Amino acid sequence: MDGVANCQQYAYSLLRHFGFELPNFRSSDLWDDTAHTAVSKDPKPLDLVLVNDEPESFGAHVGLSLGQGLVLHLSKRIGFPAIETLEQMQNRDEYRFLIGFKTVLVRQEQR
């Protein structure tokens, strides 16, 4: 990663704060990963949410599920972190396709 804040880094930093381990995956690598994450049918709080302007994971926008249909994400359009419903996000062309949800499986060892 180039050191500039982006949606993936924002989501991964929050997950790490809560004790999860996750490499700095690009969105397509995240979607393909099975060692650190698993696809989830029903998003739980702190599951990763991937949306895109086309039905593929490459270049997808990444946010965190807060439960009850809410997503926390770093929004370039809004200019700061935002909480929106998944439905609100998908009403915009750049997020209209739901790629899916991923649950992070790996937690840091308790010290």
Biopython code that builds the backbone (N, CA, C, O; Angstrom):
import numpy as np
from Bio.PDB.StructureBuilder import StructureBuilder

atoms = [
    (1, "MET", "N", (0.842, -1.178, 0.000)),
    (1, "MET", "CA", (0.000, 0.000, 0.000)),
    (1, "MET", "C", (0.889, 1.243, 0.000)),
    (1, "MET", "O", (2.026, 1.201, 0.469)),
    (2, "ASP", "N", (0.375, 2.320, -0.516)),
    (2, "ASP", "CA", (1.195, 3.504, -0.741)),
    (2, "ASP", "C", (1.207, 4.498, 0.408)),
    (2, "ASP", "O", (1.773, 5.580, 0.254)),
    (3, "GLY", "N", (0.615, 4.186, 1.542)),
    (3, "GLY", "CA", (0.645, 5.080, 2.684)),
    (3, "GLY", "C", (-0.490, 6.085, 2.711)),
    (3, "GLY", "O", (-0.651, 6.807, 3.694)),
    (4, "VAL", "N", (-1.270, 6.144, 1.658)),
    (4, "VAL", "CA", (-2.420, 7.048, 1.615)),
    (4, "VAL", "C", (-3.627, 6.297, 2.142)),
    (4, "VAL", "O", (-3.834, 5.131, 1.807)),
    (5, "ALA", "N", (-4.427, 6.964, 2.968)),
    (5, "ALA", "CA", (-5.612, 6.314, 3.518)),
    (5, "ALA", "C", (-6.552, 5.910, 2.386)),
    (5, "ALA", "O", (-6.814, 6.679, 1.462)),
    (6, "ASN", "N", (-7.043, 4.695, 2.487)),
    (6, "ASN", "CA", (-8.057, 4.243, 1.548)),
    (6, "ASN", "C", (-9.045, 3.361, 2.302)),
    (6, "ASN", "O", (-8.838, 3.051, 3.476)),
    (7, "CYS", "N", (-10.105, 2.964, 1.636)),
    (7, "CYS", "CA", (-11.168, 2.219, 2.306)),
    (7, "CYS", "C", (-10.671, 0.918, 2.914)),
    (7, "CYS", "O", (-11.080, 0.551, 4.015)),
    (8, "GLN", "N", (-9.793, 0.221, 2.208)),
    (8, "GLN", "CA", (-9.284, -1.050, 2.721)),
    (8, "GLN", "C", (-8.445, -0.836, 3.968)),
    (8, "GLN", "O", (-8.654, -1.508, 4.978)),
    (9, "GLN", "N", (-7.497, 0.093, 3.909)),
    (9, "GLN", "CA", (-6.641, 0.357, 5.056)),
    (9, "GLN", "C", (-7.461, 0.803, 6.266)),
    (9, "GLN", "O", (-7.168, 0.419, 7.398)),
    (10, "TYR", "N", (-8.483, 1.610, 6.018)),
    (10, "TYR", "CA", (-9.353, 2.074, 7.102)),
    (10, "TYR", "C", (-10.033, 0.878, 7.775)),
    (10, "TYR", "O", (-10.001, 0.751, 8.999)),
    (11, "ALA", "N", (-10.644, 0.011, 6.981)),
    (11, "ALA", "CA", (-11.339, -1.156, 7.532)),
    (11, "ALA", "C", (-10.361, -2.086, 8.250)),
    (11, "ALA", "O", (-10.656, -2.568, 9.344)),
    (12, "TYR", "N", (-9.206, -2.339, 7.646)),
    (12, "TYR", "CA", (-8.235, -3.248, 8.250)),
    (12, "TYR", "C", (-7.693, -2.677, 9.562)),
    (12, "TYR", "O", (-7.484, -3.423, 10.519)),
    (13, "SER", "N", (-7.467, -1.381, 9.614)),
    (13, "SER", "CA", (-6.972, -0.750, 10.845)),
    (13, "SER", "C", (-7.975, -0.901, 11.979)),
    (13, "SER", "O", (-7.595, -1.174, 13.117)),
    (14, "LEU", "N", (-9.244, -0.726, 11.673)),
    (14, "LEU", "CA", (-10.270, -0.899, 12.702)),
    (14, "LEU", "C", (-10.333, -2.350, 13.172)),
    (14, "LEU", "O", (-10.451, -2.608, 14.369)),
    (15, "LEU", "N", (-10.255, -3.285, 12.251)),
    (15, "LEU", "CA", (-10.269, -4.691, 12.635)),
    (15, "LEU", "C", (-9.063, -5.033, 13.512)),
    (15, "LEU", "O", (-9.198, -5.757, 14.498)),
    (16, "ARG", "N", (-7.903, -4.522, 13.161)),
    (16, "ARG", "CA", (-6.696, -4.775, 13.965)),
    (16, "ARG", "C", (-6.846, -4.189, 15.367)),
    (16, "ARG", "O", (-6.384, -4.776, 16.346)),
    (17, "HIS", "N", (-7.487, -3.043, 15.453)),
    (17, "HIS", "CA", (-7.750, -2.430, 16.762)),
    (17, "HIS", "C", (-8.561, -3.375, 17.651)),
    (17, "HIS", "O", (-8.371, -3.404, 18.867)),
    (18, "PHE", "N", (-9.458, -4.142, 17.044)),
    (18, "PHE", "CA", (-10.294, -5.086, 17.784)),
    (18, "PHE", "C", (-9.691, -6.485, 17.872)),
    (18, "PHE", "O", (-10.378, -7.436, 18.246)),
    (19, "GLY", "N", (-8.394, -6.614, 17.525)),
    (19, "GLY", "CA", (-7.681, -7.853, 17.755)),
    (19, "GLY", "C", (-7.657, -8.839, 16.611)),
    (19, "GLY", "O", (-7.237, -9.981, 16.800)),
    (20, "PHE", "N", (-8.090, -8.442, 15.438)),
    (20, "PHE", "CA", (-8.061, -9.337, 14.290)),
    (20, "PHE", "C", (-6.762, -9.167, 13.517)),
    (20, "PHE", "O", (-6.173, -8.086, 13.503)),
    (21, "GLU", "N", (-6.321, -10.244, 12.874)),
    (21, "GLU", "CA", (-5.133, -10.203, 12.014)),
    (21, "GLU", "C", (-5.578, -10.363, 10.576)),
    (21, "GLU", "O", (-6.363, -11.252, 10.246)),
    (22, "LEU", "N", (-5.068, -9.493, 9.731)),
    (22, "LEU", "CA", (-5.447, -9.530, 8.325)),
    (22, "LEU", "C", (-4.347, -8.872, 7.504)),
    (22, "LEU", "O", (-3.946, -7.748, 7.804)),
    (23, "PRO", "N", (-3.855, -9.546, 6.480)),
    (23, "PRO", "CA", (-2.868, -8.916, 5.601)),
    (23, "PRO", "C", (-3.478, -7.716, 4.870)),
    (23, "PRO", "O", (-4.696, -7.541, 4.850)),
    (24, "ASN", "N", (-2.628, -6.910, 4.282)),
    (24, "ASN", "CA", (-3.089, -5.747, 3.515)),
    (24, "ASN", "C", (-3.537, -6.173, 2.118)),
    (24, "ASN", "O", (-2.940, -5.792, 1.111)),
    (25, "PHE", "N", (-4.595, -6.968, 2.085)),
    (25, "PHE", "CA", (-5.131, -7.459, 0.821)),
    (25, "PHE", "C", (-5.707, -6.337, -0.031)),
    (25, "PHE", "O", (-6.288, -5.390, 0.499)),
    (26, "ARG", "N", (-5.553, -6.435, -1.335)),
    (26, "ARG", "CA", (-6.369, -5.670, -2.276)),
    (26, "ARG", "C", (-7.730, -6.352, -2.272)),
    (26, "ARG", "O", (-7.843, -7.501, -1.845)),
    (27, "SER", "N", (-8.755, -5.668, -2.739)),
    (27, "SER", "CA", (-10.107, -6.211, -2.628)),
    (27, "SER", "C", (-10.284, -7.560, -3.317)),
    (27, "SER", "O", (-10.963, -8.435, -2.779)),
    (28, "SER", "N", (-9.691, -7.749, -4.490)),
    (28, "SER", "CA", (-9.848, -9.034, -5.176)),
    (28, "SER", "C", (-9.120, -10.146, -4.422)),
    (28, "SER", "O", (-9.602, -11.278, -4.376)),
    (29, "ASP", "N", (-7.967, -9.837, -3.832)),
    (29, "ASP", "CA", (-7.252, -10.828, -3.023)),
    (29, "ASP", "C", (-8.040, -11.155, -1.753)),
    (29, "ASP", "O", (-8.089, -12.308, -1.325)),
    (30, "LEU", "N", (-8.652, -10.137, -1.159)),
    (30, "LEU", "CA", (-9.497, -10.341, 0.013)),
    (30, "LEU", "C", (-10.648, -11.282, -0.330)),
    (30, "LEU", "O", (-10.932, -12.221, 0.414)),
    (31, "TRP", "N", (-11.302, -11.030, -1.446)),
    (31, "TRP", "CA", (-12.448, -11.856, -1.826)),
    (31, "TRP", "C", (-12.024, -13.307, -2.085)),
    (31, "TRP", "O", (-12.775, -14.232, -1.776)),
    (32, "ASP", "N", (-10.833, -13.513, -2.648)),
    (32, "ASP", "CA", (-10.349, -14.854, -2.957)),
    (32, "ASP", "C", (-9.769, -15.581, -1.743)),
    (32, "ASP", "O", (-9.650, -16.806, -1.757)),
    (33, "ASP", "N", (-9.411, -14.843, -0.699)),
    (33, "ASP", "CA", (-8.748, -15.422, 0.470)),
    (33, "ASP", "C", (-9.645, -16.407, 1.223)),
    (33, "ASP", "O", (-10.839, -16.174, 1.408)),
    (34, "THR", "N", (-9.030, -17.519, 1.651)),
    (34, "THR", "CA", (-9.731, -18.480, 2.505)),
    (34, "THR", "C", (-8.949, -18.788, 3.786)),
    (34, "THR", "O", (-9.464, -19.471, 4.672)),
    (35, "ALA", "N", (-7.712, -18.292, 3.890)),
    (35, "ALA", "CA", (-6.886, -18.561, 5.072)),
    (35, "ALA", "C", (-7.223, -17.637, 6.237)),
    (35, "ALA", "O", (-7.192, -18.061, 7.392)),
    (36, "HIS", "N", (-7.543, -16.380, 5.946)),
    (36, "HIS", "CA", (-7.815, -15.398, 6.995)),
    (36, "HIS", "C", (-9.287, -15.024, 7.090)),
    (36, "HIS", "O", (-9.728, -14.487, 8.107)),
    (37, "THR", "N", (-10.046, -15.304, 6.040)),
    (37, "THR", "CA", (-11.446, -14.875, 5.978)),
    (37, "THR", "C", (-12.321, -15.977, 5.386)),
    (37, "THR", "O", (-11.836, -16.906, 4.739)),
    (38, "ALA", "N", (-13.621, -15.845, 5.628)),
    (38, "ALA", "CA", (-14.599, -16.759, 5.039)),
    (38, "ALA", "C", (-15.788, -15.939, 4.555)),
    (38, "ALA", "O", (-16.145, -14.925, 5.155)),
    (39, "VAL", "N", (-16.390, -16.388, 3.471)),
    (39, "VAL", "CA", (-17.595, -15.728, 2.965)),
    (39, "VAL", "C", (-18.705, -15.914, 3.987)),
    (39, "VAL", "O", (-18.865, -16.991, 4.561)),
    (40, "SER", "N", (-19.463, -14.859, 4.204)),
    (40, "SER", "CA", (-20.587, -14.884, 5.130)),
    (40, "SER", "C", (-21.864, -14.553, 4.367)),
    (40, "SER", "O", (-21.882, -13.618, 3.566)),
    (41, "LYS", "N", (-22.908, -15.295, 4.604)),
    (41, "LYS", "CA", (-24.200, -15.028, 3.953)),
    (41, "LYS", "C", (-24.933, -13.874, 4.632)),
    (41, "LYS", "O", (-25.535, -13.033, 3.965)),
    (42, "ASP", "N", (-24.877, -13.841, 5.956)),
    (42, "ASP", "CA", (-25.545, -12.803, 6.744)),
    (42, "ASP", "C", (-24.482, -12.017, 7.495)),
    (42, "ASP", "O", (-23.815, -12.565, 8.372)),
    (43, "PRO", "N", (-24.314, -10.743, 7.163)),
    (43, "PRO", "CA", (-23.233, -9.971, 7.793)),
    (43, "PRO", "C", (-23.455, -9.768, 9.287)),
    (43, "PRO", "O", (-24.545, -9.421, 9.743)),
    (44, "LYS", "N", (-22.382, -9.997, 10.021)),
    (44, "LYS", "CA", (-22.359, -9.756, 11.453)),
    (44, "LYS", "C", (-21.510, -8.507, 11.699)),
    (44, "LYS", "O", (-20.740, -8.112, 10.823)),
    (45, "PRO", "N", (-21.633, -7.883, 12.864)),
    (45, "PRO", "CA", (-20.762, -6.747, 13.158)),
    (45, "PRO", "C", (-19.292, -7.126, 12.966)),
    (45, "PRO", "O", (-18.851, -8.187, 13.407)),
    (46, "LEU", "N", (-18.555, -6.258, 12.311)),
    (46, "LEU", "CA", (-17.137, -6.355, 11.984)),
    (46, "LEU", "C", (-16.837, -7.278, 10.811)),
    (46, "LEU", "O", (-15.674, -7.572, 10.537)),
    (47, "ASP", "N", (-17.875, -7.738, 10.116)),
    (47, "ASP", "CA", (-17.633, -8.416, 8.842)),
    (47, "ASP", "C", (-17.292, -7.362, 7.797)),
    (47, "ASP", "O", (-17.794, -6.239, 7.844)),
    (48, "LEU", "N", (-16.444, -7.732, 6.865)),
    (48, "LEU", "CA", (-16.094, -6.839, 5.761)),
    (48, "LEU", "C", (-17.197, -6.878, 4.710)),
    (48, "LEU", "O", (-17.761, -7.933, 4.423)),
    (49, "VAL", "N", (-17.491, -5.727, 4.149)),
    (49, "VAL", "CA", (-18.519, -5.576, 3.118)),
    (49, "VAL", "C", (-17.820, -5.107, 1.851)),
    (49, "VAL", "O", (-17.089, -4.117, 1.873)),
    (50, "LEU", "N", (-18.041, -5.811, 0.747)),
    (50, "LEU", "CA", (-17.441, -5.419, -0.533)),
    (50, "LEU", "C", (-18.544, -5.055, -1.513)),
    (50, "LEU", "O", (-19.460, -5.842, -1.753)),
    (51, "VAL", "N", (-18.450, -3.859, -2.076)),
    (51, "VAL", "CA", (-19.383, -3.374, -3.093)),
    (51, "VAL", "C", (-18.572, -2.783, -4.239)),
    (51, "VAL", "O", (-17.414, -2.405, -4.059)),
    (52, "ASN", "N", (-19.184, -2.704, -5.417)),
    (52, "ASN", "CA", (-18.451, -2.191, -6.567)),
    (52, "ASN", "C", (-19.426, -1.645, -7.603)),
    (52, "ASN", "O", (-20.639, -1.819, -7.489)),
    (53, "ASP", "N", (-18.871, -0.980, -8.617)),
    (53, "ASP", "CA", (-19.689, -0.452, -9.706)),
    (53, "ASP", "C", (-19.888, -1.484, -10.812)),
    (53, "ASP", "O", (-20.592, -1.235, -11.791)),
    (54, "GLU", "N", (-19.261, -2.641, -10.645)),
    (54, "GLU", "CA", (-19.443, -3.759, -11.566)),
    (54, "GLU", "C", (-19.425, -5.037, -10.735)),
    (54, "GLU", "O", (-18.922, -5.029, -9.611)),
    (55, "PRO", "N", (-19.963, -6.135, -11.263)),
    (55, "PRO", "CA", (-20.097, -7.343, -10.445)),
    (55, "PRO", "C", (-18.826, -8.178, -10.341)),
    (55, "PRO", "O", (-18.835, -9.377, -10.620)),
    (56, "GLU", "N", (-17.736, -7.535, -9.940)),
    (56, "GLU", "CA", (-16.487, -8.268, -9.704)),
    (56, "GLU", "C", (-15.745, -7.643, -8.540)),
    (56, "GLU", "O", (-15.944, -6.474, -8.212)),
    (57, "SER", "N", (-14.877, -8.447, -7.914)),
    (57, "SER", "CA", (-14.194, -7.994, -6.703)),
    (57, "SER", "C", (-13.015, -7.069, -6.973)),
    (57, "SER", "O", (-12.618, -6.317, -6.083)),
    (58, "PHE", "N", (-12.440, -7.101, -8.179)),
    (58, "PHE", "CA", (-11.304, -6.250, -8.475)),
    (58, "PHE", "C", (-11.726, -4.775, -8.370)),
    (58, "PHE", "O", (-12.654, -4.334, -9.048)),
    (59, "GLY", "N", (-11.035, -4.032, -7.517)),
    (59, "GLY", "CA", (-11.340, -2.614, -7.335)),
    (59, "GLY", "C", (-12.542, -2.332, -6.459)),
    (59, "GLY", "O", (-13.030, -1.203, -6.429)),
    (60, "ALA", "N", (-13.033, -3.344, -5.740)),
    (60, "ALA", "CA", (-14.218, -3.156, -4.902)),
    (60, "ALA", "C", (-13.928, -2.221, -3.727)),
    (60, "ALA", "O", (-12.801, -2.126, -3.242)),
    (61, "HIS", "N", (-14.971, -1.546, -3.294)),
    (61, "HIS", "CA", (-14.935, -0.691, -2.114)),
    (61, "HIS", "C", (-15.160, -1.589, -0.903)),
    (61, "HIS", "O", (-15.990, -2.496, -0.943)),
    (62, "VAL", "N", (-14.410, -1.331, 0.189)),
    (62, "VAL", "CA", (-14.475, -2.171, 1.383)),
    (62, "VAL", "C", (-14.932, -1.345, 2.574)),
    (62, "VAL", "O", (-14.414, -0.258, 2.828)),
    (63, "GLY", "N", (-15.907, -1.876, 3.301)),
    (63, "GLY", "CA", (-16.381, -1.258, 4.536)),
    (63, "GLY", "C", (-16.560, -2.329, 5.595)),
    (63, "GLY", "O", (-16.290, -3.506, 5.356)),
    (64, "LEU", "N", (-17.020, -1.912, 6.773)),
    (64, "LEU", "CA", (-17.260, -2.832, 7.884)),
    (64, "LEU", "C", (-18.731, -2.837, 8.246)),
    (64, "LEU", "O", (-19.347, -1.782, 8.401)),
    (65, "SER", "N", (-19.287, -4.022, 8.380)),
    (65, "SER", "CA", (-20.660, -4.140, 8.841)),
    (65, "SER", "C", (-20.731, -3.762, 10.312)),
    (65, "SER", "O", (-19.885, -4.159, 11.113)),
    (66, "LEU", "N", (-21.753, -2.989, 10.650)),
    (66, "LEU", "CA", (-22.024, -2.661, 12.053)),
    (66, "LEU", "C", (-23.246, -3.415, 12.555)),
    (66, "LEU", "O", (-23.658, -3.250, 13.703)),
    (67, "GLY", "N", (-23.824, -4.243, 11.690)),
    (67, "GLY", "CA", (-25.061, -4.944, 12.019)),
    (67, "GLY", "C", (-26.259, -4.107, 11.605)),
    (67, "GLY", "O", (-26.135, -2.906, 11.369)),
    (68, "GLN", "N", (-27.401, -4.736, 11.520)),
    (68, "GLN", "CA", (-28.671, -4.077, 11.188)),
    (68, "GLN", "C", (-28.607, -3.295, 9.876)),
    (68, "GLN", "O", (-29.250, -2.255, 9.730)),
    (69, "GLY", "N", (-27.823, -3.810, 8.921)),
    (69, "GLY", "CA", (-27.746, -3.191, 7.606)),
    (69, "GLY", "C", (-26.860, -1.964, 7.513)),
    (69, "GLY", "O", (-26.811, -1.319, 6.465)),
    (70, "LEU", "N", (-26.155, -1.625, 8.593)),
    (70, "LEU", "CA", (-25.300, -0.438, 8.599)),
    (70, "LEU", "C", (-23.865, -0.804, 8.221)),
    (70, "LEU", "O", (-23.354, -1.861, 8.592)),
    (71, "VAL", "N", (-23.227, 0.106, 7.470)),
    (71, "VAL", "CA", (-21.850, -0.092, 7.022)),
    (71, "VAL", "C", (-21.037, 1.154, 7.366)),
    (71, "VAL", "O", (-21.437, 2.274, 7.049)),
    (72, "LEU", "N", (-19.895, 0.948, 8.014)),
    (72, "LEU", "CA", (-18.928, 2.011, 8.282)),
    (72, "LEU", "C", (-17.873, 1.930, 7.199)),
    (72, "LEU", "O", (-17.273, 0.877, 6.985)),
    (73, "HIS", "N", (-17.644, 3.040, 6.514)),
    (73, "HIS", "CA", (-16.651, 3.021, 5.428)),
    (73, "HIS", "C", (-16.022, 4.388, 5.263)),
    (73, "HIS", "O", (-16.596, 5.411, 5.636)),
    (74, "LEU", "N", (-14.822, 4.378, 4.691)),
    (74, "LEU", "CA", (-14.120, 5.619, 4.379)),
    (74, "LEU", "C", (-14.594, 6.048, 3.005)),
    (74, "LEU", "O", (-14.247, 5.436, 1.995)),
    (75, "SER", "N", (-15.376, 7.087, 2.978)),
    (75, "SER", "CA", (-16.021, 7.521, 1.750)),
    (75, "SER", "C", (-15.286, 8.693, 1.116)),
    (75, "SER", "O", (-15.237, 9.788, 1.678)),
    (76, "LYS", "N", (-14.718, 8.453, -0.054)),
    (76, "LYS", "CA", (-14.052, 9.527, -0.787)),
    (76, "LYS", "C", (-15.062, 10.600, -1.191)),
    (76, "LYS", "O", (-14.764, 11.793, -1.145)),
    (77, "ARG", "N", (-16.255, 10.165, -1.585)),
    (77, "ARG", "CA", (-17.300, 11.096, -2.029)),
    (77, "ARG", "C", (-17.771, 12.009, -0.889)),
    (77, "ARG", "O", (-17.962, 13.209, -1.084)),
    (78, "ILE", "N", (-17.954, 11.425, 0.298)),
    (78, "ILE", "CA", (-18.401, 12.204, 1.446)),
    (78, "ILE", "C", (-17.233, 12.973, 2.048)),
    (78, "ILE", "O", (-17.417, 14.066, 2.585)),
    (79, "GLY", "N", (-16.027, 12.405, 1.961)),
    (79, "GLY", "CA", (-14.837, 13.103, 2.418)),
    (79, "GLY", "C", (-14.346, 12.702, 3.796)),
    (79, "GLY", "O", (-13.346, 13.238, 4.274)),
    (80, "PHE", "N", (-15.021, 11.781, 4.434)),
    (80, "PHE", "CA", (-14.619, 11.309, 5.752)),
    (80, "PHE", "C", (-15.326, 9.984, 6.030)),
    (80, "PHE", "O", (-16.205, 9.587, 5.265)),
    (81, "PRO", "N", (-14.954, 9.285, 7.122)),
    (81, "PRO", "CA", (-15.647, 8.040, 7.448)),
    (81, "PRO", "C", (-17.145, 8.294, 7.626)),
    (81, "PRO", "O", (-17.557, 9.307, 8.190)),
    (82, "ALA", "N", (-17.940, 7.357, 7.135)),
    (82, "ALA", "CA", (-19.390, 7.520, 7.172)),
    (82, "ALA", "C", (-20.047, 6.214, 7.586)),
    (82, "ALA", "O", (-19.506, 5.131, 7.365)),
    (83, "ILE", "N", (-21.217, 6.335, 8.189)),
    (83, "ILE", "CA", (-22.078, 5.185, 8.469)),
    (83, "ILE", "C", (-23.318, 5.362, 7.617)),
    (83, "ILE", "O", (-24.033, 6.359, 7.719)),
    (84, "GLU", "N", (-23.556, 4.370, 6.774)),
    (84, "GLU", "CA", (-24.713, 4.391, 5.890)),
    (84, "GLU", "C", (-25.330, 3.004, 5.878)),
    (84, "GLU", "O", (-24.686, 2.019, 6.238)),
    (85, "THR", "N", (-26.580, 2.940, 5.460)),
    (85, "THR", "CA", (-27.147, 1.615, 5.245)),
    (85, "THR", "C", (-26.585, 1.075, 3.937)),
    (85, "THR", "O", (-26.225, 1.836, 3.039)),
    (86, "LEU", "N", (-26.518, -0.235, 3.844)),
    (86, "LEU", "CA", (-26.068, -0.865, 2.605)),
    (86, "LEU", "C", (-26.976, -0.431, 1.455)),
    (86, "LEU", "O", (-26.511, -0.220, 0.334)),
    (87, "GLU", "N", (-28.248, -0.302, 1.735)),
    (87, "GLU", "CA", (-29.199, 0.145, 0.707)),
    (87, "GLU", "C", (-28.859, 1.552, 0.205)),
    (87, "GLU", "O", (-28.900, 1.802, -1.000)),
    (88, "GLN", "N", (-28.528, 2.461, 1.103)),
    (88, "GLN", "CA", (-28.130, 3.824, 0.691)),
    (88, "GLN", "C", (-26.896, 3.773, -0.198)),
    (88, "GLN", "O", (-26.824, 4.461, -1.216)),
    (89, "MET", "N", (-25.932, 2.957, 0.192)),
    (89, "MET", "CA", (-24.710, 2.847, -0.602)),
    (89, "MET", "C", (-25.018, 2.312, -1.997)),
    (89, "MET", "O", (-24.523, 2.835, -2.995)),
    (90, "GLN", "N", (-25.841, 1.263, -2.055)),
    (90, "GLN", "CA", (-26.126, 0.631, -3.336)),
    (90, "GLN", "C", (-27.006, 1.489, -4.245)),
    (90, "GLN", "O", (-27.149, 1.184, -5.429)),
    (91, "ASN", "N", (-27.584, 2.534, -3.717)),
    (91, "ASN", "CA", (-28.330, 3.469, -4.558)),
    (91, "ASN", "C", (-27.410, 4.351, -5.395)),
    (91, "ASN", "O", (-27.871, 5.040, -6.305)),
    (92, "ARG", "N", (-26.107, 4.334, -5.092)),
    (92, "ARG", "CA", (-25.134, 5.086, -5.878)),
    (92, "ARG", "C", (-24.466, 4.132, -6.867)),
    (92, "ARG", "O", (-24.171, 2.985, -6.534)),
    (93, "ASP", "N", (-24.234, 4.610, -8.066)),
    (93, "ASP", "CA", (-23.676, 3.768, -9.123)),
    (93, "ASP", "C", (-22.368, 3.102, -8.730)),
    (93, "ASP", "O", (-22.135, 1.945, -9.078)),
    (94, "GLU", "N", (-21.502, 3.822, -8.003)),
    (94, "GLU", "CA", (-20.182, 3.266, -7.691)),
    (94, "GLU", "C", (-20.237, 2.100, -6.698)),
    (94, "GLU", "O", (-19.253, 1.376, -6.551)),
    (95, "TYR", "N", (-21.362, 1.910, -6.019)),
    (95, "TYR", "CA", (-21.503, 0.830, -5.043)),
    (95, "TYR", "C", (-22.697, -0.072, -5.348)),
    (95, "TYR", "O", (-23.138, -0.809, -4.467)),
    (96, "ARG", "N", (-23.222, -0.038, -6.545)),
    (96, "ARG", "CA", (-24.506, -0.706, -6.827)),
    (96, "ARG", "C", (-24.464, -2.228, -6.767)),
    (96, "ARG", "O", (-25.499, -2.860, -6.556)),
    (97, "PHE", "N", (-23.294, -2.828, -6.946)),
    (97, "PHE", "CA", (-23.203, -4.287, -6.895)),
    (97, "PHE", "C", (-22.630, -4.740, -5.561)),
    (97, "PHE", "O", (-21.537, -4.328, -5.175)),
    (98, "LEU", "N", (-23.372, -5.588, -4.861)),
    (98, "LEU", "CA", (-22.870, -6.205, -3.640)),
    (98, "LEU", "C", (-22.043, -7.418, -4.042)),
    (98, "LEU", "O", (-22.572, -8.387, -4.586)),
    (99, "ILE", "N", (-20.744, -7.360, -3.773)),
    (99, "ILE", "CA", (-19.874, -8.497, -4.044)),
    (99, "ILE", "C", (-20.102, -9.551, -2.957)),
    (99, "ILE", "O", (-20.224, -10.740, -3.249)),
    (100, "GLY", "N", (-20.156, -9.099, -1.705)),
    (100, "GLY", "CA", (-20.449, -10.012, -0.610)),
    (100, "GLY", "C", (-19.830, -9.574, 0.700)),
    (100, "GLY", "O", (-19.320, -8.462, 0.835)),
    (101, "PHE", "N", (-19.888, -10.486, 1.664)),
    (101, "PHE", "CA", (-19.417, -10.238, 3.026)),
    (101, "PHE", "C", (-18.343, -11.259, 3.376)),
    (101, "PHE", "O", (-18.422, -12.421, 2.979)),
    (102, "LYS", "N", (-17.340, -10.813, 4.122)),
    (102, "LYS", "CA", (-16.277, -11.705, 4.578)),
    (102, "LYS", "C", (-16.109, -11.551, 6.093)),
    (102, "LYS", "O", (-16.058, -10.438, 6.615)),
    (103, "THR", "N", (-16.027, -12.684, 6.780)),
    (103, "THR", "CA", (-15.758, -12.727, 8.210)),
    (103, "THR", "C", (-14.268, -12.992, 8.404)),
    (103, "THR", "O", (-13.720, -13.918, 7.807)),
    (104, "VAL", "N", (-13.616, -12.193, 9.229)),
    (104, "VAL", "CA", (-12.199, -12.409, 9.518)),
    (104, "VAL", "C", (-12.092, -13.515, 10.566)),
    (104, "VAL", "O", (-12.742, -13.463, 11.611)),
    (105, "LEU", "N", (-11.265, -14.514, 10.272)),
    (105, "LEU", "CA", (-11.165, -15.710, 11.105)),
    (105, "LEU", "C", (-10.015, -15.669, 12.093)),
    (105, "LEU", "O", (-10.065, -16.353, 13.115)),
    (106, "VAL", "N", (-8.984, -14.890, 11.821)),
    (106, "VAL", "CA", (-7.741, -14.938, 12.603)),
    (106, "VAL", "C", (-7.704, -13.804, 13.618)),
    (106, "VAL", "O", (-7.824, -12.631, 13.266)),
    (107, "ARG", "N", (-7.537, -14.175, 14.877)),
    (107, "ARG", "CA", (-7.407, -13.194, 15.959)),
    (107, "ARG", "C", (-5.989, -13.221, 16.485)),
    (107, "ARG", "O", (-5.325, -14.258, 16.467)),
    (108, "GLN", "N", (-5.532, -12.079, 16.950)),
    (108, "GLN", "CA", (-4.201, -12.003, 17.545)),
    (108, "GLN", "C", (-4.177, -12.835, 18.820)),
    (108, "GLN", "O", (-5.175, -12.951, 19.531)),
    (109, "GLU", "N", (-3.008, -13.411, 19.088)),
    (109, "GLU", "CA", (-2.864, -14.175, 20.324)),
    (109, "GLU", "C", (-2.922, -13.228, 21.508)),
    (109, "GLU", "O", (-2.360, -12.133, 21.474)),
    (110, "GLN", "N", (-3.604, -13.659, 22.546)),
    (110, "GLN", "CA", (-3.687, -12.862, 23.776)),
    (110, "GLN", "C", (-2.328, -12.910, 24.460)),
    (110, "GLN", "O", (-1.741, -13.981, 24.616)),
    (111, "ARG", "N", (-1.835, -11.757, 24.863)),
    (111, "ARG", "CA", (-0.517, -11.703, 25.511)),
    (111, "ARG", "C", (-0.649, -11.429, 26.967)),
    (111, "ARG", "O", (0.355, -11.348, 27.674)),
]
sb = StructureBuilder()
sb.init_structure("model")
sb.init_model(0)
sb.init_chain("A")
sb.init_seg("    ")
for serial, (resi, resn, name, xyz) in enumerate(atoms, 1):
    if name == "N":
        sb.init_residue(resn, " ", resi, " ")
    sb.init_atom(name, np.array(xyz, "f"), 0.0, 1.0, " ", f" {name:<3s}", serial, name[0])
structure = sb.get_structure()
